[in-house]
Amino acid sequence: REAMAMALDKKNLIPSITDQESGVIINNGPFPSNLFSANIPEYVDEPMPDLLPYNLDKAKKLAASGGVSGQNAILLYPDSMGEFGRQMADGIVKQLAEIGMTVEAKRTGDQVFHRMVYTEKSYELALMYCEGFDNLYSSIGDWYRSKGSQNVTGIADSKLNNLFDAWEKEVVTANWVDLTLQLNSRICELSPALYLCSLQK
């Protein structure tokens, strides 16, 4: 998954959309890149760090050594994503081909998508849209805790669980920022997902 993350040139996934200065925010990890500047600019006005930057040469090496190169996969996306979802899925397919992966984008009905991804967890890749992570205190832990209600990746990490425990209770802004950065670092290290972008409201 690290190879896949570093193979994505996110700004060029959808030409004329993801490469624009407004409308789309490119995310470097699980939190929106502008989480701090949009909410607490008086404390932190820097974007979230990019711990898995686009690096095609390194991605190719990781893909070859990790057995990713030469693999086939289906990328599911739901009808509700419409034309944007199709273009995003096609962009991912094209870029992952650069590291030797053959990915087929497959559009499904929303109910089928929900059943395969959330209930059965019988999928290889899925394009997902999540809301609310731009808030200071969000339900993001539901996606990454070992027994989180939205944990569809199967990630299970005690260190991450402990970080979320502390993060959700912290009331001192400086400490909360530090815990947020630790969460971001740990999740990127585990790489349970590929992070793409946020749509500006």
Residue frames as qw, qx, qy, qz and C-alpha x, y, z in Angstrom:
[[0.000, 0.884, 0.468, 0.000, 0.00, 0.00, 0.00],
 [0.319, -0.730, 0.130, 0.589, 2.95, 2.31, 0.55],
 [0.352, -0.045, 0.629, 0.691, 3.98, 1.70, -3.05],
 [0.128, 0.648, 0.681, 0.316, 0.48, 2.47, -4.24],
 [0.185, -0.892, -0.273, 0.310, 0.30, 5.66, -2.16],
 [0.309, -0.621, 0.312, 0.649, 3.60, 6.94, -3.54],
 [0.357, 0.172, 0.718, 0.572, 2.55, 6.08, -7.10],
 [0.123, 0.797, 0.587, 0.065, -0.35, 8.55, -7.05],
 [0.225, 0.054, 0.080, 0.969, 0.31, 11.97, -8.53],
 [0.065, 0.583, 0.730, -0.351, -2.84, 13.37, -6.93],
 [0.119, 0.596, 0.005, -0.794, -2.83, 16.76, -8.58],
 [0.270, 0.336, -0.614, -0.661, -3.02, 15.08, -11.97],
 [0.298, 0.179, 0.927, -0.138, -5.64, 12.44, -11.19],
 [0.326, 0.728, 0.603, 0.031, -8.37, 14.53, -12.82],
 [0.339, 0.053, 0.199, 0.918, -6.92, 17.23, -15.09],
 [0.137, -0.447, -0.256, -0.846, -8.73, 20.59, -14.77],
 [0.647, -0.636, -0.278, -0.314, -10.14, 19.57, -11.37],
 [0.818, -0.495, -0.117, 0.269, -7.50, 18.23, -8.99],
 [0.625, 0.089, 0.030, 0.775, -4.82, 20.52, -10.41],
 [0.016, -0.775, -0.225, -0.591, -6.72, 23.73, -9.63],
 [0.179, 0.266, -0.494, 0.808, -6.00, 26.17, -6.82],
 [0.438, -0.065, 0.381, -0.812, -9.61, 26.21, -5.63],
 [0.794, 0.035, -0.260, -0.548, -12.39, 23.66, -5.28],
 [0.952, -0.059, -0.297, 0.054, -10.21, 20.69, -4.31],
 [0.293, -0.793, 0.508, -0.167, -7.72, 20.25, -1.47],
 [0.736, 0.291, -0.608, 0.061, -5.11, 17.55, -2.02],
 [0.722, -0.619, 0.200, -0.236, -4.75, 15.46, 1.14],
 [0.311, 0.598, -0.725, 0.143, -1.45, 13.98, 2.29],
 [0.116, 0.066, -0.931, 0.340, -2.93, 11.61, 4.86],
 [0.152, -0.484, -0.862, 0.029, -6.10, 10.72, 6.77],
 [0.062, -0.720, -0.379, 0.578, -6.74, 14.30, 7.91],
 [0.424, 0.860, 0.225, 0.174, -7.57, 17.13, 5.48],
 [0.645, 0.217, -0.101, 0.726, -4.36, 18.95, 4.63],
 [0.006, 0.521, -0.038, 0.852, -5.84, 22.27, 5.79],
 [0.568, -0.545, -0.615, 0.045, -7.21, 20.94, 9.10],
 [0.472, -0.424, -0.310, 0.708, -5.12, 23.30, 11.23],
 [0.142, -0.017, 0.170, 0.975, -5.18, 26.40, 9.03],
 [0.293, -0.428, -0.564, -0.643, -8.95, 26.17, 8.54],
 [0.606, -0.609, -0.504, -0.088, -9.74, 25.73, 12.23],
 [0.585, -0.750, -0.067, 0.300, -6.94, 27.05, 14.43],
 [0.611, 0.633, -0.040, 0.473, -4.71, 29.30, 12.28],
 [0.216, -0.885, 0.244, -0.332, -3.73, 31.27, 15.38],
 [0.753, -0.484, 0.445, 0.007, -1.98, 28.11, 16.65],
 [0.543, -0.140, 0.701, 0.440, -0.89, 26.33, 13.47],
 [0.495, 0.701, 0.006, -0.513, -1.05, 27.69, 9.94],
 [0.029, 0.462, -0.815, -0.349, 0.87, 24.91, 8.23],
 [0.810, 0.101, -0.345, -0.463, -0.59, 22.05, 6.16],
 [0.899, -0.295, 0.314, -0.076, -0.45, 18.49, 7.41],
 [0.183, -0.606, 0.696, 0.340, 2.95, 16.95, 6.55],
 [0.828, 0.390, -0.253, -0.314, 3.26, 14.86, 3.40],
 [0.540, -0.500, 0.676, -0.036, 4.75, 11.62, 4.73],
 [0.671, 0.157, 0.693, 0.211, 4.06, 9.59, 1.58],
 [0.224, 0.693, -0.169, -0.664, 4.93, 12.02, -1.22],
 [0.838, 0.526, 0.068, -0.127, 4.60, 11.16, -4.89],
 [0.162, -0.668, 0.688, 0.233, 7.78, 9.34, -5.89],
 [0.880, 0.316, -0.121, -0.332, 7.30, 7.06, -8.85],
 [0.493, 0.505, -0.696, 0.134, 10.82, 5.60, -8.82],
 [0.168, -0.273, 0.797, -0.511, 10.55, 4.59, -5.17],
 [0.749, 0.106, 0.283, -0.590, 7.00, 3.34, -5.73],
 [0.793, 0.399, -0.408, -0.216, 8.19, 1.07, -8.55],
 [0.293, 0.406, -0.809, 0.309, 10.95, -0.37, -6.36],
 [0.398, -0.123, 0.663, -0.622, 8.55, -0.96, -3.46],
 [0.814, 0.232, 0.030, -0.532, 6.01, -2.54, -5.80],
 [0.685, 0.412, -0.598, -0.057, 8.59, -4.91, -7.23],
 [0.175, 0.307, -0.826, 0.438, 10.02, -5.93, -3.85],
 [0.411, -0.017, 0.595, -0.691, 6.61, -6.20, -2.20],
 [0.219, 0.196, 0.942, 0.161, 4.97, -8.30, -4.89],
 [0.339, 0.624, 0.353, -0.609, 2.54, -5.58, -5.93],
 [0.263, 0.531, -0.507, -0.627, 3.84, -5.32, -9.47],
 [0.236, 0.083, -0.907, -0.338, 2.03, -7.76, -11.73],
 [0.126, 0.308, 0.841, -0.426, -1.05, -7.97, -9.50],
 [0.165, -0.408, -0.574, -0.691, -4.63, -7.51, -10.69],
 [0.024, -0.326, -0.659, 0.678, -7.32, -5.71, -8.70],
 [0.030, -0.654, -0.605, -0.453, -10.84, -4.34, -9.05],
 [0.088, -0.064, -0.305, 0.946, -11.53, -0.79, -7.87],
 [0.062, -0.641, -0.760, -0.087, -15.15, -0.37, -6.83],
 [0.001, -0.072, -0.174, 0.982, -16.93, 2.97, -6.73],
 [0.224, 0.502, 0.775, -0.311, -20.63, 3.70, -6.11],
 [0.236, 0.646, 0.566, 0.456, -23.17, 5.23, -8.47],
 [0.212, -0.918, -0.298, 0.155, -23.59, 8.18, -6.11],
 [0.460, -0.518, 0.228, 0.684, -20.10, 9.44, -6.99],
 [0.512, 0.803, 0.200, -0.232, -21.26, 10.05, -10.54],
 [0.666, 0.701, -0.096, 0.236, -18.94, 11.47, -13.18],
 [0.126, -0.833, 0.480, -0.243, -16.42, 12.69, -10.58],
 [0.770, -0.332, 0.537, -0.093, -16.10, 9.14, -9.26],
 [0.886, 0.404, 0.195, 0.118, -15.60, 7.76, -12.75],
 [0.414, 0.829, -0.253, 0.279, -12.87, 10.26, -13.55],
 [0.369, -0.718, 0.542, -0.234, -11.15, 9.72, -10.21],
 [0.883, -0.104, 0.457, -0.034, -11.27, 5.93, -10.60],
 [0.792, 0.579, 0.054, 0.186, -9.92, 6.15, -14.15],
 [0.134, 0.872, -0.389, 0.265, -7.08, 8.39, -12.96],
 [0.611, -0.528, 0.568, -0.162, -6.15, 5.90, -10.22],
 [0.928, 0.202, 0.311, 0.039, -6.23, 3.01, -12.70],
 [0.600, 0.755, -0.123, 0.232, -3.91, 4.86, -15.06],
 [0.048, -0.822, 0.486, -0.293, -1.41, 5.85, -12.40],
 [0.743, -0.380, 0.534, -0.139, -1.25, 2.47, -10.66],
 [0.906, 0.411, 0.075, 0.069, -0.44, 0.93, -14.04],
 [0.282, 0.842, -0.404, 0.218, 2.88, 2.79, -13.79],
 [0.308, -0.553, 0.733, -0.248, 3.97, 0.43, -10.98],
 [0.197, 0.181, -0.941, -0.207, 2.84, -2.69, -12.81],
 [0.314, 0.246, 0.787, -0.470, -0.66, -3.08, -11.39],
 [0.165, -0.228, -0.682, -0.675, -3.62, -3.91, -13.59],
 [0.147, 0.303, 0.637, -0.693, -6.65, -2.30, -12.00],
 [0.069, -0.424, -0.706, -0.563, -10.19, -2.40, -13.37],
 [0.207, 0.028, 0.324, -0.923, -12.57, 0.36, -12.27],
 [0.195, -0.356, -0.879, -0.252, -16.06, -1.00, -11.65],
 [0.305, -0.202, 0.127, -0.922, -19.11, 1.13, -10.93],
 [0.232, -0.285, -0.928, 0.056, -21.75, -0.46, -8.72],
 [0.377, -0.700, -0.379, -0.472, -25.08, 0.45, -7.22],
 [0.148, -0.631, 0.432, -0.627, -24.85, 2.11, -3.82],
 [0.842, -0.342, 0.203, -0.366, -26.51, -0.78, -2.00],
 [0.954, 0.188, -0.155, 0.175, -24.18, -3.32, -3.60],
 [0.376, 0.612, -0.395, 0.573, -21.17, -1.11, -2.79],
 [0.432, -0.588, 0.372, -0.574, -22.23, -0.75, 0.83],
 [0.962, -0.180, 0.084, -0.187, -22.79, -4.49, 1.20],
 [0.873, 0.313, -0.209, 0.310, -19.46, -5.47, -0.36],
 [0.321, 0.571, -0.370, 0.659, -17.37, -2.83, 1.42],
 [0.316, -0.505, 0.384, -0.706, -19.03, -2.28, 4.80],
 [0.860, -0.222, 0.184, -0.421, -20.84, -5.53, 5.48],
 [0.990, 0.113, 0.004, 0.079, -18.96, -8.33, 3.72],
 [0.252, -0.809, 0.450, 0.283, -15.64, -6.49, 3.35],
 [0.783, 0.131, 0.554, 0.251, -15.26, -8.53, 0.17],
 [0.440, 0.898, 0.020, 0.013, -13.38, -6.04, -1.98],
 [0.784, 0.078, -0.008, 0.615, -9.86, -5.34, -3.17],
 [0.217, -0.038, -0.043, 0.974, -9.94, -1.58, -3.69],
 [0.004, -0.761, -0.648, -0.044, -12.80, 0.84, -3.06],
 [0.165, 0.337, 0.035, 0.926, -13.16, 4.54, -3.78],
 [0.327, -0.632, -0.670, 0.211, -14.81, 6.09, -0.73],
 [0.010, 0.599, 0.023, 0.801, -16.12, 9.49, 0.28],
 [0.491, -0.458, -0.624, 0.400, -16.07, 10.34, 3.99],
 [0.055, -0.778, -0.138, -0.610, -17.39, 13.46, 5.68],
 [0.591, -0.786, -0.128, -0.127, -16.68, 15.33, 8.89],
 [0.826, -0.141, -0.112, 0.534, -12.92, 14.94, 9.13],
 [0.295, 0.554, -0.004, 0.778, -12.48, 18.69, 8.65],
 [0.510, -0.788, -0.079, -0.335, -13.83, 19.25, 12.16],
 [0.025, -0.675, 0.645, -0.359, -11.34, 19.52, 15.03],
 [0.383, -0.148, 0.861, -0.299, -12.90, 16.61, 16.90],
 [0.640, 0.228, -0.407, -0.610, -14.33, 14.10, 14.48],
 [0.908, -0.106, 0.309, -0.261, -15.40, 10.47, 14.25],
 [0.510, 0.632, -0.573, -0.112, -12.24, 9.54, 12.34],
 [0.249, -0.398, 0.846, -0.253, -11.37, 7.02, 15.07],
 [0.811, 0.170, 0.392, -0.400, -14.33, 4.90, 13.97],
 [0.765, 0.588, -0.223, -0.139, -12.38, 4.13, 10.79],
 [0.459, 0.596, -0.607, 0.255, -9.04, 3.27, 12.38],
 [0.502, -0.437, 0.615, -0.422, -9.67, 1.79, 15.81],
 [0.032, -0.178, 0.978, 0.105, -9.25, -1.98, 15.88],
 [0.093, 0.433, 0.894, -0.068, -12.98, -2.44, 16.50],
 [0.141, 0.299, 0.011, -0.944, -14.19, 0.81, 14.98],
 [0.571, 0.464, 0.569, -0.367, -17.70, 0.79, 13.56],
 [0.580, 0.770, -0.062, -0.260, -16.43, 1.99, 10.15],
 [0.288, -0.591, 0.710, 0.253, -13.21, -0.04, 10.07],
 [0.871, 0.418, 0.090, -0.242, -13.43, -1.61, 6.62],
 [0.442, 0.706, -0.553, 0.029, -9.67, -2.06, 6.11],
 [0.928, -0.187, -0.308, 0.091, -9.11, -4.50, 8.97],
 [0.296, 0.581, -0.454, 0.607, -6.45, -2.30, 10.55],
 [0.763, -0.605, -0.222, -0.050, -5.72, -3.32, 14.15],
 [0.525, 0.395, -0.368, 0.658, -2.99, -1.51, 16.04],
 [0.531, -0.629, -0.486, 0.295, -2.82, -1.04, 19.82],
 [0.369, -0.214, -0.043, 0.904, -0.59, 2.04, 19.56],
 [0.088, -0.299, -0.419, -0.853, -3.15, 3.68, 17.29],
 [0.466, -0.618, -0.611, -0.166, -5.99, 2.80, 19.66],
 [0.521, -0.513, -0.348, 0.587, -4.11, 4.40, 22.55],
 [0.212, -0.013, 0.159, 0.964, -3.41, 7.54, 20.54],
 [0.259, -0.474, -0.527, -0.656, -7.10, 7.89, 19.72],
 [0.525, -0.610, -0.562, 0.191, -7.98, 7.48, 23.41],
 [0.410, -0.407, -0.152, 0.802, -5.70, 10.38, 24.30],
 [0.101, 0.145, 0.394, 0.902, -6.68, 12.50, 21.28],
 [0.296, -0.566, -0.619, -0.456, -10.40, 12.30, 21.95],
 [0.520, -0.686, -0.441, 0.253, -9.95, 13.40, 25.59],
 [0.490, -0.095, -0.050, 0.865, -7.38, 16.17, 25.07],
 [0.025, 0.905, 0.421, -0.049, -8.60, 19.73, 25.73],
 [0.285, -0.744, 0.217, 0.564, -5.32, 21.67, 25.55],
 [0.642, 0.737, -0.020, -0.212, -4.89, 22.85, 21.96],
 [0.144, 0.740, -0.653, -0.079, -1.11, 22.49, 21.79],
 [0.426, -0.224, 0.870, -0.111, -1.31, 18.93, 23.10],
 [0.723, 0.444, 0.454, -0.270, -4.17, 18.12, 20.73],
 [0.493, 0.784, -0.305, -0.222, -2.12, 19.36, 17.75],
 [0.066, -0.560, 0.826, 0.004, 0.79, 17.14, 18.80],
 [0.564, 0.052, 0.799, -0.202, -1.50, 14.11, 19.17],
 [0.684, 0.637, 0.158, -0.319, -3.06, 14.84, 15.77],
 [0.338, 0.741, -0.559, -0.152, 0.38, 14.82, 14.17],
 [0.280, -0.329, 0.895, -0.110, 1.21, 11.56, 15.95],
 [0.690, 0.327, 0.576, -0.294, -2.02, 10.00, 14.69],
 [0.586, 0.745, -0.145, -0.283, -1.31, 11.20, 11.18],
 [0.104, 0.649, -0.751, -0.065, 2.21, 9.75, 11.32],
 [0.437, -0.136, 0.871, -0.179, 1.11, 6.38, 12.68],
 [0.715, 0.474, 0.412, -0.307, -1.72, 5.97, 10.19],
 [0.503, 0.764, -0.339, -0.220, 0.54, 6.87, 7.27],
 [0.121, -0.518, 0.847, -0.021, 3.13, 4.40, 8.58],
 [0.535, 0.102, 0.815, -0.199, 0.51, 1.62, 8.58],
 [0.210, 0.254, -0.532, -0.780, -0.93, 2.80, 5.23],
 [0.393, 0.281, 0.851, -0.205, -4.38, 1.18, 5.46],
 [0.442, 0.765, 0.463, -0.079, -5.72, 3.46, 2.72],
 [0.440, 0.194, 0.272, 0.834, -4.73, 5.82, -0.09],
 [0.025, -0.726, -0.395, 0.563, -5.63, 9.45, 0.61],
 [0.433, 0.479, 0.504, 0.573, -6.74, 11.64, -2.24],
 [0.074, 0.272, 0.068, 0.957, -8.54, 14.94, -1.75],
 [0.057, 0.540, 0.655, -0.526, -11.26, 16.97, -0.08],
 [0.143, 0.609, 0.501, 0.598, -13.91, 18.95, -1.93],
 [0.103, -0.014, -0.303, 0.947, -14.08, 22.51, -0.66],
 [0.023, 0.637, 0.751, -0.174, -17.44, 23.51, 0.78]]
